[in-house]
């Protein structure tokens, strides 16, 4: 598979990716955000049944770059997005 060029702006929308891609995508995106000086990241996973959200949270809980994460407030996507603070 060819690499996908992405804008590193602190918002990662997972709607265009397959679930099996997020285990590599999320840590790499967070690493690139940190290199760019971005400390607050918003990951959009959608609401649905919460399966993708739980997968995202599991990945974040294992990532050394992550200081903390939380479900977004109503102004940032509510439970369809997760806000991440990087170390």
Secondary structure, DSSP 8 states (H G I E B T S, - for coil): --------SSEEEGGGS-GGGHHHHHHHHHHHHHHTT--EEEEE--STTSHHHHHHHHHHHH-TTEEEEEE--GGGTGGGEEEEEE-
